[in-house]
Amino acid sequence: MAEKQSRDEQIGFHKGSLSTLAKERQELTRIVSIVEQLMQMHIGALKELGVDVEKEAKEVSKDAGSGSKRKAPIEDIL
């Protein structure tokens, strides 16, 4: 009987964890959407001011690519 209770507790724990993580993912998606909207507003304002945003983005990505380090996968961290 103790084994059955332990299994049921484990199942409940994992289901609760998944439920919490799904809600966290939903909130993160909402935050990313807001950040994207704000970025688009700033890009539009810079374009109106005559800044070539695409040119600057290419320069930034080129600079970042030359010295970038790959991050370890989460499995390696855990």
N, CA, C and O atoms as CSV, one atom per row, in Angstrom:
chain,resi,resn,atom,element,x,y,z
A,1,MET,N,N,0.828,-1.202,0.000
A,1,MET,CA,C,0.000,0.000,0.000
A,1,MET,C,C,0.867,1.258,0.000
A,1,MET,O,O,0.523,2.261,-0.626
A,2,ALA,N,N,1.991,1.193,0.708
A,2,ALA,CA,C,2.887,2.358,0.767
A,2,ALA,C,C,3.452,2.663,-0.614
A,2,ALA,O,O,3.632,3.827,-0.973
A,3,GLU,N,N,3.731,1.618,-1.386
A,3,GLU,CA,C,4.255,1.818,-2.734
A,3,GLU,C,C,3.214,2.505,-3.623
A,3,GLU,O,O,3.555,3.379,-4.421
A,4,LYS,N,N,1.956,2.112,-3.484
A,4,LYS,CA,C,0.865,2.714,-4.268
A,4,LYS,C,C,0.716,4.195,-3.910
A,4,LYS,O,O,0.559,5.036,-4.795
A,5,GLN,N,N,0.765,4.507,-2.633
A,5,GLN,CA,C,0.649,5.902,-2.200
A,5,GLN,C,C,1.832,6.712,-2.737
A,5,GLN,O,O,1.662,7.836,-3.209
A,6,SER,N,N,3.006,6.141,-2.662
A,6,SER,CA,C,4.190,6.830,-3.148
A,6,SER,C,C,4.063,7.116,-4.644
A,6,SER,O,O,4.400,8.207,-5.103
A,7,ARG,N,N,3.577,6.132,-5.399
A,7,ARG,CA,C,3.400,6.303,-6.843
A,7,ARG,C,C,2.364,7.396,-7.118
A,7,ARG,O,O,2.573,8.251,-7.979
A,8,ASP,N,N,1.255,7.368,-6.390
A,8,ASP,CA,C,0.211,8.383,-6.565
A,8,ASP,C,C,0.736,9.777,-6.212
A,8,ASP,O,O,0.405,10.761,-6.873
A,9,GLU,N,N,1.549,9.846,-5.174
A,9,GLU,CA,C,2.144,11.135,-4.804
A,9,GLU,C,C,3.064,11.636,-5.898
A,9,GLU,O,O,3.067,12.824,-6.222
A,10,GLN,N,N,3.844,10.732,-6.467
A,10,GLN,CA,C,4.754,11.111,-7.551
A,10,GLN,C,C,3.978,11.609,-8.766
A,10,GLN,O,O,4.344,12.607,-9.386
A,11,ILE,N,N,2.911,10.904,-9.090
A,11,ILE,CA,C,2.079,11.310,-10.226
A,11,ILE,C,C,1.496,12.695,-9.969
A,11,ILE,O,O,1.517,13.554,-10.851
A,12,GLY,N,N,0.973,12.913,-8.761
A,12,GLY,CA,C,0.429,14.218,-8.413
A,12,GLY,C,C,1.472,15.318,-8.485
A,12,GLY,O,O,1.199,16.417,-8.967
A,13,PHE,N,N,2.667,15.015,-8.002
A,13,PHE,CA,C,3.756,15.989,-8.052
A,13,PHE,C,C,4.073,16.388,-9.486
A,13,PHE,O,O,4.184,17.575,-9.796
A,14,HIS,N,N,4.218,15.397,-10.359
A,14,HIS,CA,C,4.571,15.682,-11.755
A,14,HIS,C,C,3.447,16.408,-12.486
A,14,HIS,O,O,3.706,17.307,-13.286
A,15,LYS,N,N,2.203,16.025,-12.216
A,15,LYS,CA,C,1.071,16.725,-12.847
A,15,LYS,C,C,1.005,18.178,-12.375
A,15,LYS,O,O,0.763,19.083,-13.174
A,16,GLY,N,N,1.217,18.395,-11.089
A,16,GLY,CA,C,1.225,19.757,-10.566
A,16,GLY,C,C,2.354,20.585,-11.151
A,16,GLY,O,O,2.178,21.760,-11.473
A,17,SER,N,N,3.514,19.958,-11.286
A,17,SER,CA,C,4.660,20.655,-11.875
A,17,SER,C,C,4.373,21.050,-13.316
A,17,SER,O,O,4.663,22.174,-13.725
A,18,LEU,N,N,3.802,20.128,-14.087
A,18,LEU,CA,C,3.476,20.433,-15.482
A,18,LEU,C,C,2.452,21.554,-15.581
A,18,LEU,O,O,2.554,22.418,-16.452
A,19,SER,N,N,1.478,21.542,-14.701
A,19,SER,CA,C,0.466,22.591,-14.704
A,19,SER,C,C,1.101,23.953,-14.418
A,19,SER,O,O,0.810,24.939,-15.095
A,20,THR,N,N,1.963,23.992,-13.416
A,20,THR,CA,C,2.646,25.238,-13.069
A,20,THR,C,C,3.537,25.709,-14.210
A,20,THR,O,O,3.537,26.892,-14.552
A,21,LEU,N,N,4.290,24.799,-14.797
A,21,LEU,CA,C,5.190,25.168,-15.895
A,21,LEU,C,C,4.418,25.635,-17.122
A,21,LEU,O,O,4.873,26.537,-17.825
A,22,ALA,N,N,3.268,25.041,-17.390
A,22,ALA,CA,C,2.451,25.479,-18.525
A,22,ALA,C,C,1.983,26.915,-18.309
A,22,ALA,O,O,1.973,27.716,-19.244
A,23,LYS,N,N,1.598,27.239,-17.079
A,23,LYS,CA,C,1.184,28.613,-16.776
A,23,LYS,C,C,2.356,29.576,-16.881
A,23,LYS,O,O,2.197,30.697,-17.365
A,24,GLU,N,N,3.529,29.152,-16.434
A,24,GLU,CA,C,4.731,29.977,-16.551
A,24,GLU,C,C,5.072,30.230,-18.020
A,24,GLU,O,O,5.430,31.345,-18.400
A,25,ARG,N,N,4.958,29.183,-18.844
A,25,ARG,CA,C,5.236,29.332,-20.268
A,25,ARG,C,C,4.252,30.302,-20.913
A,25,ARG,O,O,4.637,31.113,-21.755
A,26,GLN,N,N,2.992,30.220,-20.520
A,26,GLN,CA,C,1.969,31.123,-21.052
A,26,GLN,C,C,2.302,32.569,-20.682
A,26,GLN,O,O,2.185,33.466,-21.517
A,27,GLU,N,N,2.711,32.796,-19.451
A,27,GLU,CA,C,3.065,34.148,-19.008
A,27,GLU,C,C,4.318,34.643,-19.723
A,27,GLU,O,O,4.399,35.812,-20.101
A,28,LEU,N,N,5.288,33.762,-19.909
A,28,LEU,CA,C,6.509,34.140,-20.625
A,28,LEU,C,C,6.192,34.529,-22.066
A,28,LEU,O,O,6.758,35.490,-22.588
A,29,THR,N,N,5.298,33.795,-22.705
A,29,THR,CA,C,4.876,34.120,-24.071
A,29,THR,C,C,4.221,35.490,-24.121
A,29,THR,O,O,4.446,36.256,-25.059
A,30,ARG,N,N,3.414,35.801,-23.118
A,30,ARG,CA,C,2.770,37.113,-23.048
A,30,ARG,C,C,3.817,38.222,-22.890
A,30,ARG,O,O,3.718,39.267,-23.533
A,31,ILE,N,N,4.805,37.995,-22.046
A,31,ILE,CA,C,5.859,38.992,-21.826
A,31,ILE,C,C,6.671,39.199,-23.102
A,31,ILE,O,O,6.985,40.333,-23.464
A,32,VAL,N,N,7.013,38.103,-23.783
A,32,VAL,CA,C,7.769,38.207,-25.035
A,32,VAL,C,C,6.977,39.004,-26.064
A,32,VAL,O,O,7.553,39.800,-26.807
A,33,SER,N,N,5.686,38.802,-26.114
A,33,SER,CA,C,4.835,39.543,-27.044
A,33,SER,C,C,4.876,41.042,-26.749
A,33,SER,O,O,4.962,41.859,-27.666
A,34,ILE,N,N,4.814,41.395,-25.479
A,34,ILE,CA,C,4.868,42.813,-25.092
A,34,ILE,C,C,6.220,43.413,-25.464
A,34,ILE,O,O,6.284,44.523,-25.992
A,35,VAL,N,N,7.304,42.677,-25.189
A,35,VAL,CA,C,8.643,43.162,-25.520
A,35,VAL,C,C,8.768,43.359,-27.027
A,35,VAL,O,O,9.342,44.350,-27.477
A,36,GLU,N,N,8.236,42.424,-27.805
A,36,GLU,CA,C,8.291,42.531,-29.265
A,36,GLU,C,C,7.548,43.776,-29.749
A,36,GLU,O,O,8.031,44.481,-30.635
A,37,GLN,N,N,6.380,44.049,-29.174
A,37,GLN,CA,C,5.628,45.253,-29.547
A,37,GLN,C,C,6.421,46.520,-29.235
A,37,GLN,O,O,6.465,47.448,-30.044
A,38,LEU,N,N,7.038,46.553,-28.076
A,38,LEU,CA,C,7.843,47.725,-27.701
A,38,LEU,C,C,9.045,47.903,-28.627
A,38,LEU,O,O,9.383,49.022,-29.012
A,39,MET,N,N,9.684,46.790,-28.977
A,39,MET,CA,C,10.819,46.864,-29.904
A,39,MET,C,C,10.377,47.397,-31.260
A,39,MET,O,O,11.066,48.221,-31.860
A,40,GLN,N,N,9.227,46.929,-31.748
A,40,GLN,CA,C,8.730,47.403,-33.037
A,40,GLN,C,C,8.422,48.898,-32.997
A,40,GLN,O,O,8.644,49.603,-33.982
A,41,MET,N,N,7.918,49.382,-31.874
A,41,MET,CA,C,7.652,50.820,-31.729
A,41,MET,C,C,8.956,51.614,-31.805
A,41,MET,O,O,9.015,52.650,-32.467
A,42,HIS,N,N,9.996,51.133,-31.133
A,42,HIS,CA,C,11.281,51.834,-31.151
A,42,HIS,C,C,11.935,51.761,-32.535
A,42,HIS,O,O,12.550,52.729,-32.983
A,43,ILE,N,N,11.804,50.633,-33.199
A,43,ILE,CA,C,12.337,50.502,-34.563
A,43,ILE,C,C,11.643,51.491,-35.485
A,43,ILE,O,O,12.288,52.153,-36.299
A,44,GLY,N,N,10.330,51.588,-35.354
A,44,GLY,CA,C,9.583,52.549,-36.179
A,44,GLY,C,C,10.016,53.974,-35.923
A,44,GLY,O,O,10.157,54.761,-36.859
A,45,ALA,N,N,10.232,54.316,-34.651
A,45,ALA,CA,C,10.676,55.674,-34.311
A,45,ALA,C,C,12.063,55.946,-34.867
A,45,ALA,O,O,12.322,57.042,-35.366
A,46,LEU,N,N,12.957,54.972,-34.790
A,46,LEU,CA,C,14.307,55.156,-35.334
A,46,LEU,C,C,14.268,55.320,-36.851
A,46,LEU,O,O,15.007,56.135,-37.403
A,47,LYS,N,N,13.422,54.559,-37.522
A,47,LYS,CA,C,13.296,54.695,-38.978
A,47,LYS,C,C,12.782,56.077,-39.343
A,47,LYS,O,O,13.237,56.677,-40.317
A,48,GLU,N,N,11.822,56.590,-38.551
A,48,GLU,CA,C,11.308,57.937,-38.810
A,48,GLU,C,C,12.394,58.989,-38.625
A,48,GLU,O,O,12.364,60.041,-39.263
A,49,LEU,N,N,13.354,58.700,-37.749
A,49,LEU,CA,C,14.458,59.626,-37.509
A,49,LEU,C,C,15.597,59.430,-38.500
A,49,LEU,O,O,16.618,60.111,-38.411
A,50,GLY,N,N,15.434,58.513,-39.437
A,50,GLY,CA,C,16.421,58.321,-40.494
A,50,GLY,C,C,17.529,57.342,-40.175
A,50,GLY,O,O,18.530,57.298,-40.889
A,51,VAL,N,N,17.379,56.560,-39.130
A,51,VAL,CA,C,18.401,55.584,-38.771
A,51,VAL,C,C,18.172,54.307,-39.571
A,51,VAL,O,O,17.058,53.787,-39.632
A,52,ASP,N,N,19.257,53.807,-40.188
A,52,ASP,CA,C,19.168,52.551,-40.939
A,52,ASP,C,C,19.299,51.392,-39.955
A,52,ASP,O,O,20.401,50.923,-39.671
A,53,VAL,N,N,18.173,50.945,-39.448
A,53,VAL,CA,C,18.138,49.924,-38.405
A,53,VAL,C,C,18.685,48.597,-38.927
A,53,VAL,O,O,19.398,47.904,-38.201
A,54,GLU,N,N,18.372,48.236,-40.151
A,54,GLU,CA,C,18.827,46.963,-40.705
A,54,GLU,C,C,20.345,46.928,-40.817
A,54,GLU,O,O,20.963,45.903,-40.529
A,55,LYS,N,N,20.939,48.019,-41.226
A,55,LYS,CA,C,22.403,48.097,-41.345
A,55,LYS,C,C,23.044,47.912,-39.971
A,55,LYS,O,O,24.006,47.158,-39.828
A,56,GLU,N,N,22.516,48.594,-38.971
A,56,GLU,CA,C,23.077,48.489,-37.626
A,56,GLU,C,C,22.882,47.096,-37.045
A,56,GLU,O,O,23.748,46.597,-36.326
A,57,ALA,N,N,21.757,46.467,-37.348
A,57,ALA,CA,C,21.509,45.107,-36.854
A,57,ALA,C,C,22.502,44.127,-37.456
A,57,ALA,O,O,22.976,43.222,-36.768
A,58,LYS,N,N,22.821,44.298,-38.737
A,58,LYS,CA,C,23.810,43.427,-39.376
A,58,LYS,C,C,25.175,43.606,-38.739
A,58,LYS,O,O,25.893,42.628,-38.530
A,59,GLU,N,N,25.544,44.842,-38.427
A,59,GLU,CA,C,26.831,45.100,-37.795
A,59,GLU,C,C,26.902,44.468,-36.408
A,59,GLU,O,O,27.925,43.901,-36.025
A,60,VAL,N,N,25.818,44.571,-35.670
A,60,VAL,CA,C,25.786,43.995,-34.322
A,60,VAL,C,C,25.885,42.480,-34.391
A,60,VAL,O,O,26.623,41.871,-33.617
A,61,SER,N,N,25.148,41.865,-35.311
A,61,SER,CA,C,25.180,40.403,-35.409
A,61,SER,C,C,26.538,39.922,-35.900
A,61,SER,O,O,26.999,38.851,-35.505
A,62,LYS,N,N,27.186,40.714,-36.768
A,62,LYS,CA,C,28.521,40.354,-37.245
A,62,LYS,C,C,29.516,40.410,-36.098
A,62,LYS,O,O,30.346,39.513,-35.953
A,63,ASP,N,N,29.442,41.448,-35.286
A,63,ASP,CA,C,30.339,41.588,-34.141
A,63,ASP,C,C,30.091,40.488,-33.117
A,63,ASP,O,O,31.039,39.938,-32.556
A,64,ALA,N,N,28.854,40.171,-32.876
A,64,ALA,CA,C,28.508,39.136,-31.898
A,64,ALA,C,C,28.927,37.759,-32.397
A,64,ALA,O,O,29.310,36.907,-31.596
A,65,GLY,N,N,28.863,37.530,-33.686
A,65,GLY,CA,C,29.217,36.234,-34.248
A,65,GLY,C,C,30.688,35.927,-34.179
A,65,GLY,O,O,31.067,34.757,-34.133
A,66,SER,N,N,31.535,36.944,-34.170
A,66,SER,CA,C,32.969,36.701,-34.174
A,66,SER,C,C,33.486,36.221,-32.830
A,66,SER,O,O,34.479,35.496,-32.786
A,67,GLY,N,N,32.845,36.600,-31.737
A,67,GLY,CA,C,33.332,36.191,-30.434
A,67,GLY,C,C,32.310,35.441,-29.620
A,67,GLY,O,O,32.387,35.417,-28.392
A,68,SER,N,N,31.355,34.829,-30.284
A,68,SER,CA,C,30.277,34.175,-29.537
A,68,SER,C,C,30.735,32.830,-28.990
A,68,SER,O,O,31.534,32.122,-29.604
A,69,LYS,N,N,30.210,32.503,-27.829
A,69,LYS,CA,C,30.451,31.205,-27.217
A,69,LYS,C,C,29.110,30.511,-27.075
A,69,LYS,O,O,28.117,31.130,-26.692
A,70,ARG,N,N,29.084,29.225,-27.386
A,70,ARG,CA,C,27.849,28.467,-27.229
A,70,ARG,C,C,27.619,28.196,-25.754
A,70,ARG,O,O,28.541,27.830,-25.026
A,71,LYS,N,N,26.389,28.378,-25.324
A,71,LYS,CA,C,26.041,28.049,-23.948
A,71,LYS,C,C,25.801,26.552,-23.846
A,71,LYS,O,O,25.351,25.907,-24.794
A,72,ALA,N,N,26.110,26.023,-22.690
A,72,ALA,CA,C,25.915,24.598,-22.457
A,72,ALA,C,C,24.420,24.288,-22.415
A,72,ALA,O,O,23.638,25.079,-21.887
A,73,PRO,N,N,24.022,23.153,-22.963
A,73,PRO,CA,C,22.614,22.761,-22.873
A,73,PRO,C,C,22.209,22.588,-21.415
A,73,PRO,O,O,23.040,22.300,-20.554
A,74,ILE,N,N,20.932,22.768,-21.155
A,74,ILE,CA,C,20.450,22.675,-19.779
A,74,ILE,C,C,20.745,21.303,-19.175
A,74,ILE,O,O,20.942,21.190,-17.965
A,75,GLU,N,N,20.777,20.271,-19.998
A,75,GLU,CA,C,21.069,18.934,-19.483
A,75,GLU,C,C,22.473,18.878,-18.883
A,75,GLU,O,O,22.695,18.187,-17.889
A,76,ASP,N,N,23.421,19.603,-19.481
A,76,ASP,CA,C,24.783,19.608,-18.961
A,76,ASP,C,C,24.879,20.404,-17.663
A,76,ASP,O,O,25.687,20.083,-16.791
A,77,ILE,N,N,24.061,21.430,-17.539
A,77,ILE,CA,C,24.078,22.253,-16.341
A,77,ILE,C,C,23.506,21.486,-15.165
A,77,ILE,O,O,24.019,21.557,-14.048
A,78,LEU,N,N,22.417,20.738,-15.438
A,78,LEU,CA,C,21.768,19.972,-14.377
A,78,LEU,C,C,22.609,18.774,-14.065
A,78,LEU,O,O,22.253,17.979,-13.195
